[in-house]
């Protein structure tokens, strides 16, 4: 096992004689034995980062360490890492057995050791009945397991997975996701996993690195990213259903600072402990963020009341979603499967004041996260 450290890493491509920065000043430390996920939309730089770690792409500038070894100038085979590709990349003219053994035989490993390692990964992934088949005879889920087996048989210090579930249907994604988690728990190897799917990241990773436009925005656990997003992008990208945003202007109500919606009647009275610091920022325009799971129907004190008219009601089995309008603002709230509403109903929800997120409308920084962390909450 080994840690992976990226220091001030840049990756620049040349396209039509112009520089395109795929990764900008990436600083990331993946701990020994950790399951780290690189999460972000297509084109954010996560796959380029992974390919630099494995050695398939050169680093434009910066340093990459695996353990205490600087690996910038090492070939992929000298880094002792293995990668499972999005497209599986199986050799169609070889059997499953030969595909899995290929990296060992290419290194000239003795056949006895090859068979020993083969048995281990075959038992681990339960693929013994597939060994004599060709890749064309396998389903998508089976091909993914063979790709995993071929990477695992090398017994690498670091295991990298690039969008491994993107070509699988929903059922196979769920079962394969569980299998990957089980593998990490059993092997205790450092895993780095690339995906655009927040559900995969949240369900698998110890920590998640959120990227966008070639920049790393935040690293944290699923709870940290949900409760303490550093900016609007992270808050919007993490969470299902997506967070509600309401554009507001800072006004005074009987001497108390209040954020009032620009398009409706929603008002949020800023908590006492945040007032001075928000007023000192000098700005007037802010964005209030409310996660759909945070409002409830009971007023238990220190809450903001949300009164609106139901626009859409979705019965989803394990939970229901209520989308309602407060004048020109639209918000979605998650309720229990036993709560039902009709379109046109007037509804009251109460959101705890300490669950409201406040963003600077200009910088998109999450102000409430900064203050909560400073206060040690």
MARBA-888940 format. One record per residue: residue number from 0; y, x, z of N, C-alpha, C in turn. Coordinates in steps of 0.1 Angstrom, whole numbers, plus 5000, padded with zeros to 4 digits. Each point is the difference from the previous one (the first is absolute). Example, Ala and Ser with C-alpha at 12.3 -4.5 7.8 and 13.67 -1.06 7.14 Angstrom:
BEGIN
n  nY  nX  nZ  caY  caX  caZ  cY  cX  cZ
0  4943  5132  5078  5012  4991  5000  5012  5009  5000
1  5011  4996  4993  5011  5009  5000  5011  4992  5008
***
This chain:
BEGIN
n  nY  nX  nZ  caY  caX  caZ  cY  cX  cZ
0  4988  5008  5000  5012  4992  5000  5012  5009  5000
1  5012  4994  4996  5012  5008  4999  5012  4990  4999
2  5011  5005  5005  5013  4993  4999  5005  5003  4986
3  5010  4992  4995  5007  5002  4988  5015  4999  5002
4  5007  5010  4996  5014  5000  5003  5008  5003  4987
5  5010  4992  4997  5009  5002  4988  5014  5002  5006
6  5006  5011  4995  5013  5004  5005  5010  5001  4988
7  5009  4991  5000  5011  5000  4990  4995  5000  4986
8  4990  4992  4997  4993  5000  4987  5007  4992  4990
9  5002  5006  4988  5006  4993  4989  4990  5000  4988
10  5000  4990  4992  4993  5000  4988  5009  4995  4989
11  5002  5008  4990  5009  4996  4989  4992  5001  4986
12  5001  4989  4993  4994  5000  4986  5012  5001  4990
13  4996  5005  4988  5010  5000  4989  4996  4989  4990
14  5008  4990  4998  4998  4989  4991  5011  4999  4990
15  4997  5002  4987  5011  4999  4990  5011  5010  5003
16  4997  5012  5005  5009  5011  5003  5009  4997  5012
17  4996  4989  5008  5007  4997  5012  4991  5002  5012
18  5006  5004  5011  4992  5001  5012  4998  4987  5007
19  4988  4997  5004  4996  4988  5008  4994  5004  5013
20  5007  4997  5011  4995  5004  5013  4990  4989  5005
21  4987  5004  5000  4990  4991  5005  4998  5000  5015
22  5003  5012  5006  5000  5001  5015  5012  5008  5004
23  5007  4995  5010  5012  5007  5005  4999  5004  5015
24  5001  5012  5002  5001  5006  5014  4990  4993  5009
25  4987  5000  4997  4990  4993  5008  4996  5009  5011
26  5001  4995  5012  4996  5007  5013  4990  4990  5006
27  4987  5005  5001  4990  4991  5005  4989  5008  5007
28  4996  4996  5012  4989  5007  5007  4989  4990  5002
29  4988  5003  4994  4988  4991  5003  4991  5008  5010
30  4998  4993  5011  4993  5007  5011  4985  5002  4997
31  4994  5010  5006  4986  5003  4999  4992  4987  5003
32  4992  4995  4991  4991  4989  5002  5007  4986  4999
33  5013  5000  4996  5007  4988  4999  4998  4992  4987
34  5001  4987  5000  5000  4992  4988  5015  4997  4997
35  5005  5007  4990  5014  4997  4996  5000  4993  4987
36  5009  4990  4999  5002  4993  4987  5014  5003  4994
37  5000  5003  4987  5013  5000  4993  5002  4987  4993
38  5010  4993  5004  5002  4986  4996  5013  4999  4993
39  5000  4993  4988  5013  4997  4993  4997  4994  4987
40  5010  4995  4993  4999  4993  4987  4996  5011  4990
41  4996  4995  4988  4997  5009  4989  5012  5009  4996
42  4997  5013  4998  5011  5009  4996  5008  5006  5012
43  4995  4998  5012  5008  5004  5012  4997  5015  5003
44  4990  5006  4994  4997  5014  5003  4987  5002  5008
45  4993  4990  5004  4989  5002  5009  4988  5007  4993
46  4997  4996  4988  4989  5007  4993  5004  5014  4996
47  5012  5003  4996  5004  5013  4998  4999  5009  5012
48  5003  4994  5012  4998  5008  5012  4986  5003  5003
49  4991  4990  4997  4986  5003  5002  4995  5010  4991
50  5004  5000  4987  4995  5009  4990  5005  5014  5003
51  5012  5002  5006  5004  5013  5005  4992  5005  5011
52  4996  4991  5009  4991  5005  5011  4987  5005  4995
53  4994  4993  4991  4987  5003  4995  5000  5012  4990
54  5012  5003  4995  5002  5011  4990  4999  4996  4986
55  5001  4988  4997  5000  4995  4986  5014  5001  4994
56  5010  5001  5008  5014  5001  4996  5006  5012  5007
57  5008  5008  4993  5007  5011  5007  5012  4994  5008
58  5003  5007  5011  5012  4997  5008  5013  5006  4993
59  5010  4992  4998  5012  5005  4994  5007  5009  5010
60  5001  4996  5013  5005  5008  5011  4995  4994  5013
61  5000  5008  5010  4994  4996  5013  4987  5006  5003
62  4994  4997  5011  4987  5006  5004  4990  4989  5004
63  4988  5002  4997  4989  4992  5004  4990  5008  5008
64  4996  4996  5012  4991  5007  5008  4988  4991  5003
65  4988  5005  4999  4988  4993  5005  4994  5009  5011
66  5001  4994  5012  4998  5008  5012  5012  5010  5001
67  4997  5012  5002  5010  5010  5000  5001  5008  4987
68  4994  4996  4990  5000  5007  4987  5010  4994  4991
69  5009  5009  4994  5009  4995  4990  4992  5000  4987
70  5000  4988  4994  4991  4997  4988  5007  4999  4987
71  5013  5002  4999  5007  4998  4988  4994  5006  4988
72  4995  5013  5002  4995  5007  4988  4984  5000  4999
73  4994  4992  5009  4985  4999  4999  4996  4989  4990
74  4989  5003  4994  4994  4990  4991  4994  4988  5008
75  4997  4989  4993  4994  4989  5008  4987  5003  5007
76  4992  5008  4993  4987  5003  5006  5001  5010  5012
77  5011  5007  5001  5002  5009  5012  5007  4993  5011
78  5004  4987  4999  5007  4994  5011  4990  4992  5009
79  4988  4998  4996  4990  4993  5008  5005  4986  5003
80  5004  4993  4990  5004  4986  5000  4992  4993  4989
81  4999  4987  5002  4993  4992  4990  5008  4987  4998
82  4999  4995  4987  5008  4989  4997  4992  4989  4992
83  5002  4988  5004  4993  4988  4994  5011  4994  4991
84  4998  4998  4987  5010  4996  4991  5000  4985  4999
85  5012  4994  4996  5001  4986  4997  4991  4995  4989
86  4997  5008  4990  4992  4997  4989  4985  5003  5002
87  4997  5006  5012  4986  5004  5003  4996  5013  4993
88  5004  5002  4987  4998  5012  4993  4985  5005  5000
89  4991  4991  4998  4986  5004  5000  4996  5005  4986
90  4991  5009  4999  4995  5005  4987  4989  4990  4995
91  5004  4994  4989  4992  4989  4994  4986  5005  4995
92  4998  5012  4997  4988  5005  4994  4990  5005  5011
93  5005  5000  5013  4992  5004  5011  4996  4989  5009
94  4988  5001  5006  4996  4990  5010  5008  5000  5012
95  4998  4990  5009  5008  5000  5012  4996  5012  5009
96  4988  5004  5000  4996  5012  5008  5007  5012  4995
97  5000  5002  4987  5006  5012  4993  5015  4999  5002
98  5007  4988  5000  5014  4999  5002  5003  5005  5015
99  4993  4996  5009  5002  5003  5014  4998  5015  5002
100  4990  5006  4995  4996  5014  5002  5009  5010  4991
101  5007  4994  4991  5007  5009  4990  5009  5010  5007
102  5009  4997  5010  5009  5010  5006  4992  5011  5007
103  4988  4997  5006  4993  5010  5007  4993  5010  4990
104  4994  4994  4989  4993  5008  4990  5010  5009  4993
105  5012  4994  4998  5010  5008  4993  5004  5013  5008
106  4998  4999  5013  5003  5012  5008  4988  5009  5002
107  4988  4995  4995  4988  5008  5001  4993  4999  5013
108  5002  4989  5007  4994  4998  5013  4985  4999  4999
109  4992  5006  5009  4986  4999  5000  4995  4985  4999
110  4989  4998  4993  4995  4986  4999  4996  4994  5013
111  4995  5008  5009  4996  4994  5013  5012  4994  5007
112  5011  5008  5000  5012  4995  5007  5006  4988  4992
113  4999  5000  4987  5005  4989  4992  4993  4987  5004
114  4987  5001  5001  4992  4988  5003  5002  4995  5015
115  5003  5010  5009  5003  4996  5014  5013  4992  5000
116  5010  5005  4993  5013  4993  5000  4999  4987  4993
117  4992  5000  4989  4999  4987  4993  4994  4989  5009
118  4990  5004  5007  4993  4990  5009  5010  4995  5010
119  5009  5008  5005  5009  4996  5010  5010  4990  4995
120  5006  5003  4988  5010  4990  4995  4993  4988  4994
121  4988  5001  4995  4993  4988  4995  4997  4990  5012
122  4996  5006  5011  4997  4992  5012  5013  4994  5005
123  5011  5008  5000  5012  4995  5006  5006  4988  4992
124  4999  5001  4987  5005  4990  4991  4990  4989  4995
125  4988  5002  5004  4989  4991  4997  4999  4998  4984
126  4998  5011  4993  5000  4999  4985  4987  5006  4995
127  4989  5000  5008  4988  5007  4996  4994  4993  4987
128  5001  4987  4999  4995  4992  4989  5008  5002  4987
129  5011  5007  5001  5008  5002  4988  4999  5014  4994
130  4992  5009  5006  5000  5014  4995  4996  5002  4986
131  4991  4992  4995  4994  5002  4987  5007  4992  4989
132  5011  4993  5004  5007  4992  4990  5011  5008  4993
133  5005  4995  4989  5012  5006  4994  5012  4993  5004
134  5012  5006  4999  5013  4993  5004  5002  4987  4994
135  4996  4999  4987  5002  4987  4993  4992  4989  5005
136  4990  5003  5009  4991  4989  5006  5005  4996  5013
137  5012  5005  5004  5005  4997  5014  5012  4991  5000
138  5001  4992  5010  5012  4992  5002  5011  5008  5004
139  5012  4994  5001  5012  5008  5004  4999  5005  5014
140  4994  4992  5009  4999  5004  5014  4990  5011  5001
141  4989  5000  4992  4990  5010  5001  5005  5013  4994
142  5008  4999  4989  5006  5013  4995  5010  5006  5010
143  5007  4992  5008  5009  5005  5010  4992  5008  5011
144  4989  4994  5004  4991  5007  5010  4995  5013  4994
145  4997  5001  4987  4995  5012  4995  5011  5011  4999
146  5012  4995  4997  5012  5009  5000  5002  5006  5014
147  4999  4991  5010  5001  5004  5014  4990  5011  5004
148  4987  4997  4995  4989  5009  5004  5002  5013  4993
149  5005  5001  4988  5002  5013  4993  5011  5008  5007
150  5010  4993  5006  5010  5008  5008  4994  5004  5013
151  4993  4991  5007  4995  5003  5013  4990  5011  5001
152  4992  5001  4989  4989  5010  5000  5005  5014  5001
153  5013  5002  4997  5006  5014  5001  5003  5003  5014
154  4999  4990  5009  5004  5003  5014  5013  5006  5002
155  5010  4994  4994  5014  5006  5000  5007  4999  5014
156  5010  5009  5001  5008  4999  5012  5010  4988  4999
157  5004  4997  4988  5009  4989  4998  4995  4991  4989
158  5000  4987  5002  4995  4990  4990  5011  4992  4995
159  5003  5000  4987  5011  4992  4995  4995  4989  4991
160  5006  4988  5001  4996  4988  4993  5012  4994  4993
161  5000  4999  4987  5011  4995  4992  4997  4986  4995
162  5006  4990  5006  4999  4986  4996  4985  4997  4998
163  4991  5002  5009  4986  4999  4997  4995  4985  4999
164  5008  4991  5004  4996  4986  4999  5007  4991  4990
165  5008  5007  4992  5009  4992  4991  4993  4993  4989
166  4988  5004  4996  4992  4993  4990  4989  4991  5005
167  5000  4997  5013  4990  4992  5006  5005  4986  5002
168  4991  4990  5000  5005  4986  5004  5001  4999  5015
169  5005  4989  5004  5004  4998  5014  4989  5003  5010
170  4988  4994  4997  4988  5001  5009  4996  5015  5001
171  4999  5007  4988  4996  5014  5000  5011  5008  5007
172  5012  4997  4999  5011  5008  5007  4998  4999  5015
173  4997  4988  5005  4998  4999  5014  4988  5008  5005
174  4989  4999  4993  4988  5007  5005  5001  5015  4998
175  5007  5004  4989  5001  5015  4998  5010  5006  5009
176  5011  4992  5004  5010  5004  5009  4993  5003  5014
177  4991  4991  5004  4993  5002  5013  4991  5012  4999
178  4994  5002  4989  4991  5012  4998  5008  5013  5001
179  5012  5000  4994  5008  5012  5001  5005  5003  5014
180  5003  4990  5007  5004  5001  5014  4988  5005  5009
181  4989  4995  4997  4988  5005  5007  4997  5014  4997
182  5002  5004  4987  4997  5014  4997  5010  5010  5007
183  5012  4996  5001  5010  5008  5008  4996  5001  5014
184  4996  4989  5006  4996  5000  5014  4988  5009  5003
185  4991  5000  4990  4988  5008  5001  5002  5015  4998
186  5008  5003  4989  5002  5014  4996  5010  5007  5008
187  5010  4993  5005  5012  5006  5007  5007  5010  4992
188  5000  4998  4987  5006  5009  4990  5014  4995  4998
189  5010  5009  4996  5013  4996  4997  5000  4992  4987
190  5005  4988  5000  5000  4991  4988  5015  4998  4996
191  5003  5001  4987  5013  4996  4995  4998  4990  4989
192  5006  4988  5001  4996  4989  4992  5013  4995  4994
193  5000  4999  4986  5012  4995  4993  4997  4985  4996
194  5011  4992  5002  4999  4986  4996  5013  4994  4999
195  5001  4989  4992  5013  4992  5000  4998  4987  5008
196  4987  4998  5005  4997  4988  5007  5001  5002  5015
197  5010  4993  5006  5003  5001  5014  4988  4996  5009
198  4992  4990  4995  4989  4995  5008  4990  5011  5002
199  4997  5008  4989  4991  5011  5001  5005  5011  5010
200  5013  5003  4999  5006  5010  5009  4999  4995  5014
201  5004  4988  5003  5000  4995  5014  4986  5000  5006
202  4990  4996  4992  4987  4998  5005  4993  5013  5002
203  5003  5011  4992  4993  5012  5000  5006  5011  5008
204  5013  5002  4999  5007  5013  5004  5003  5001  5015
205  4999  5012  5005  5005  5003  5013  5016  5000  5000
206  5005  5006  4989  5014  5000  4998  5003  4998  4985
207  5012  4994  4997  5003  4997  4986  5013  5007  4996
208  5001  5007  4989  5012  5006  4995  5005  4991  4988
209  5011  4994  5002  5006  4991  4990  5010  5007  4991
210  4997  4999  4987  5008  5007  4990  5006  4991  4990
211  5012  5004  4995  5006  4992  4989  5010  5009  4993
212  5000  4999  4986  5009  5008  4992  4999  5015  5004
213  4988  5005  5001  4997  5014  5002  5004  5005  5014
214  5004  4991  5009  5004  5004  5014  4991  4994  5010
215  4997  5008  5010  4993  4995  5012  5010  4993  5009
216  4998  4987  5003  5009  4993  5008  4997  5000  5015
217  4987  4998  5003  4996  4999  5014  4985  5002  5001
218  4996  5007  5012  4986  5002  5003  4998  4993  5014
219  4989  4992  5001  4998  4994  5013  4987  4992  5000
220  4996  4995  5011  4989  4991  5001  5004  4986  4994
221  4990  4992  4998  5003  4986  4995  5010  4993  5009
222  4998  5001  5013  5009  4994  5010  5014  5005  4999
223  5002  5013  4999  5013  5006  4999  5007  4996  4987
224  4993  4999  4989  5006  4996  4988  5005  4986  5000
225  4992  4991  5006  5003  4986  5001  5011  4998  5010
226  5000  5006  5011  5010  4997  5011  5012  5009  4999
227  4999  5012  4995  5011  5009  4999  5002  5006  4986
228  5002  4992  4990  5003  5005  4987  5013  5008  5000
229  5001  5011  4992  5012  5008  5000  5010  4994  4991
230  4996  4992  4990  5009  4995  4990  4995  4987  4994
231  5008  4994  4992  4996  4987  4993  4988  5001  4992
232  4999  5011  4992  4988  5002  4992  4987  4999  5008
233  4999  5008  5010  4988  5001  5008  4997  4986  5006
234  5010  4993  5006  4999  4987  5005  4994  4990  4990
235  5005  5001  4988  4996  4991  4989  4986  5003  4995
236  4997  5013  4999  4987  5004  4994  4988  4998  5009
237  5003  5000  5014  4989  4999  5009  5001  4986  5007
238  4989  4993  5000  5000  4986  5006  4996  4990  4990
239  4992  4990  5004  4995  4989  4991  4999  4988  5008
240  5008  4989  4997  5010  4999  4989  5011  5010  5003
241  5008  5002  4989  5011  5009  5001  5011  4996  5010
242  5007  5009  5005  5011  4997  5010  5011  4992  4993
243  5006  4991  5008  5011  4992  4995  5013  5008  5002
244  5009  5000  4990  5013  5006  5001  5011  4990  4999
245  5010  5001  5008  5012  4991  4999  5012  5009  5000
246  5008  4999  4990  5013  5008  4999  5010  4993  5009
247  5006  5009  5008  5009  4995  5011  5014  5008  5000
248  5009  4993  5006  5013  5006  5003  5003  5000  5015
249  5005  5011  5005  5004  5001  5014  5012  4992  5003
250  4999  4990  5009  5012  4993  5004  5001  4999  5016
251  5011  4995  5005  5001  4999  5014  5000  4985  5004
252  4992  4997  5010  4998  4986  5005  5003  5000  5014
253  5013  4995  5004  5004  5000  5014  4999  5014  5006
254  5003  5010  4992  5000  5014  5005  4986  5007  4999
255  4990  4993  4995  4987  5006  4999  4997  5003  4985
256  4995  5012  4997  4997  5003  4986  4987  4992  4996
257  5002  4994  4988  4989  4992  4995  4998  5003  4985
258  4987  5001  4996  4998  5002  4985  4997  4986  4994
259  5009  4996  4991  4999  4987  4994  4996  5001  4986
260  4991  4992  4996  4995  5000  4986  5011  4998  4990
261  4999  5007  4989  5010  4999  4989  4997  4987  4992
262  4988  4994  5001  4996  4989  4991  4996  4988  5008
263  5000  5000  5013  4995  4989  5008  5006  5000  5013
264  4993  4993  5009  5006  4998  5014  4993  5008  5010
265  4991  5009  4996  4993  5008  5010  5009  5009  5007
266  5000  5001  5013  5008  5009  5008  4991  5008  5010
267  5003  5013  5001  4992  5008  5009  5010  5007  5009
268  4999  4997  5013  5009  5006  5010  4994  5014  5004
269  5007  5011  4997  4995  5013  5003  4998  5002  5015
270  4988  5005  5003  4998  5003  5015  5010  5009  5006
271  5003  4998  5013  5010  5008  5007  4998  5015  4998
272  4988  5005  5001  4998  5015  5000  5002  5006  4987
273  5001  4992  4989  5002  5005  4987  5015  4999  4995
274  5007  4991  5007  5013  4996  4995  5010  5011  4997
275  5002  5009  5011  5009  5011  4998  4997  5009  4989
276  4987  5003  4999  4996  5010  4989  5002  4994  4986
277  4997  4987  4999  5001  4994  4987  5015  4998  4996
278  5008  4996  5010  5015  4999  4997  5006  5013  4997
279  4995  5011  5006  5005  5013  4997  4997  5005  4986
280  4990  4994  4993  4997  5004  4987  5011  4997  4990
281  5008  4990  5004  5012  4997  4992  4997  4991  4988
282  4988  4997  4997  4996  4992  4988  5000  4985  5004
283  5001  4992  4989  5000  4985  5002  4988  4993  4994
284  4993  5008  4991  4989  4993  4993  4987  5006  5005
285  4991  4991  5003  4986  5003  5006  4990  4991  4994
286  4987  5004  5002  4989  4992  4995  4991  4997  5013
287  4997  4988  5002  4991  4996  5011  4986  4999  4994
288  4990  5006  5006  4986  5000  4996  4992  4993  5010
289  4992  4990  4996  4991  4992  5009  4986  5000  4994
290  4990  5006  5007  4987  4999  4995  4994  4986  5002
291  4992  4996  4990  4995  4986  5001  4991  4997  5012
292  4994  5010  5006  4991  4997  5011  5007  5000  5013
293  5013  5003  5001  5008  5001  5012  5005  4987  5005
294  5006  4991  4992  5005  4987  5005  4988  4991  5006
295  5004  4991  5009  4990  4991  5005  5007  4987  5003
296  4993  4990  5004  5005  4987  5002  5006  4997  5014
297  4997  5009  5010  5004  4998  5013  5012  5009  5003
298  5010  4995  5007  5012  5008  5004  4997  5005  5014
299  4997  5013  5001  4997  5006  5013  5011  5009  5005
300  5012  4998  4995  5011  5008  5005  5002  5013  4992
301  5013  5004  4999  5004  5012  4992  4995  4999  4986
302  5002  4988  4994  4996  4998  4986  5012  4995  4992
303  4998  5001  4987  5010  4994  4990  4993  4988  4994
304  5007  4989  4999  4994  4988  4995  5002  5000  4985
305  4989  4996  4993  5001  4999  4985  4997  4985  4996
306  5009  4993  4996  4998  4986  4996  5002  4998  4985
307  4990  4995  4993  5001  4998  4986  4991  4989  4995
308  4999  4999  4987  4993  4989  4993  4988  5006  4993
309  4988  4995  5001  4988  5005  4994  5001  4999  4985
310  4998  5011  4993  5001  5000  4985  4986  5002  4995
311  4991  5008  5006  4986  5001  4996  4992  5002  5012
312  4988  4993  5000  4990  5001  5010  4987  5005  4994
313  4994  5011  5005  4988  5005  4994  4989  5000  5011
314  4989  4993  4997  4989  5000  5009  4990  5011  4995
315  4998  5010  5009  4992  5012  4995  4988  5002  5008
316  4996  4990  5008  4987  5001  5008  5002  5006  5013
317  5001  5014  5001  5001  5007  5013  5014  4999  5005
318  5010  4998  4991  5014  4998  5004  5007  4992  4990
319  5011  4994  5004  5008  4993  4990  5014  5006  4999
320  5006  4999  4988  5013  5005  4998  5010  4989  4997
321  5011  5001  5007  5011  4990  4999  5012  5007  4994
322  5005  4996  4988  5012  5005  4994  5010  4990  5001
323  5011  5003  5007  5011  4990  5002  5014  5006  4997
324  5009  4991  4998  5013  5004  4996  5010  4997  5011
325  5009  5010  5003  5011  4998  5009  5012  5001  4991
326  5004  4989  4994  5011  5000  4990  4996  5008  4988
327  5007  5011  4998  4997  5009  4988  4990  5011  5003
328  4995  5001  5012  4990  5010  5004  4986  4994  5000
329  4990  5008  4995  4986  4995  5000  4992  5010  5009
330  4992  4995  5009  4992  5008  5009  4986  4994  5001
331  4990  5009  5002  4986  4997  5001  4995  5003  5014
332  4993  4991  5006  4994  5002  5014  4985  4997  4999
333  4993  5008  5007  4985  4998  5001  4998  4992  5013
334  4992  4989  4998  4997  4991  5011  4984  4999  5001
335  4996  4994  5011  4985  4999  5002  4994  4990  4990
336  4987  5001  4998  4993  4991  4990  5000  4986  5004
337  5005  4997  5013  5000  4987  5005  5014  4993  4999
338  5010  5008  4995  5013  4994  4998  5003  4997  4986
339  5004  4987  4998  5002  4995  4986  5014  4995  4999
340  5006  5002  4988  5014  4995  4997  5000  4994  4986
341  5009  4991  4998  5002  4994  4987  5014  5005  4994
342  5000  5001  4987  5012  5004  4993  5011  4990  5004
343  5012  5005  5004  5011  4991  5005  5001  4999  5015
344  4989  5004  5007  5001  4999  5015  5011  5010  5005
345  5007  4996  5010  5009  5009  5007  4992  5008  5011
346  5001  5013  5000  4992  5008  5009  5009  5009  5009
347  4995  5003  5012  5007  5009  5009  4990  5011  5003
348  5005  5013  4998  4992  5011  5004  5009  5009  5009
349  4994  5008  5009  5007  5009  5009  4995  5014  4998
350  5009  5009  4997  4995  5014  4998  5006  5008  5012
351  4991  5008  5007  5005  5008  5011  5010  5010  4995
352  5011  5002  5008  5011  5008  4995  4996  5015  4999
353  4990  5004  5008  4995  5014  4999  4991  5002  4988
354  4997  4989  4992  4991  5002  4988  5008  4999  4987
355  5013  4999  5002  5009  4999  4988  5004  5015  4996
356  4999  5002  4987  5004  5013  4994  5014  4999  4994
357  5008  5010  5002  5014  5000  4995  5001  5013  4990
358  5005  4997  4988  5001  5011  4990  5015  5001  4996
359  5004  5012  4998  5013  5003  4994  5000  4996  4986
360  5008  4991  4995  5000  4995  4986  5002  5011  4990
361  5008  5010  5004  5004  5010  4991  4989  5011  4999
362  4996  5006  5011  4990  5011  5001  4986  4995  5000
363  4998  4987  5004  4987  4994  5002  4992  5006  5011
364  5006  5008  5009  4994  5005  5012  4997  4989  5009
365  4989  5001  5007  4997  4990  5010  5006  5004  5014
366  5011  4993  5003  5008  5004  5011  4993  4997  5013
367  4993  4988  5001  4993  4996  5012  4989  5009  5003
368  4993  5006  4990  4989  5010  5003  5006  5012  5007
369  5011  5005  4995  5007  5012  5005  5003  4997  5015
370  5006  4989  5003  5004  4997  5014  4988  4997  5009
371  4990  4993  4994  4988  4998  5009  4993  5013  5004
372  4999  5009  4990  4993  5013  5003  5009  5008  5010
373  5013  5000  4998  5009  5007  5010  4998  4994  5014
374  4998  4987  5001  4999  4993  5013  4986  5002  5005
375  4991  5006  4993  4986  5001  5005  4992  4988  5000
376  5003  4990  4992  4993  4987  5000  4987  5002  4993
***
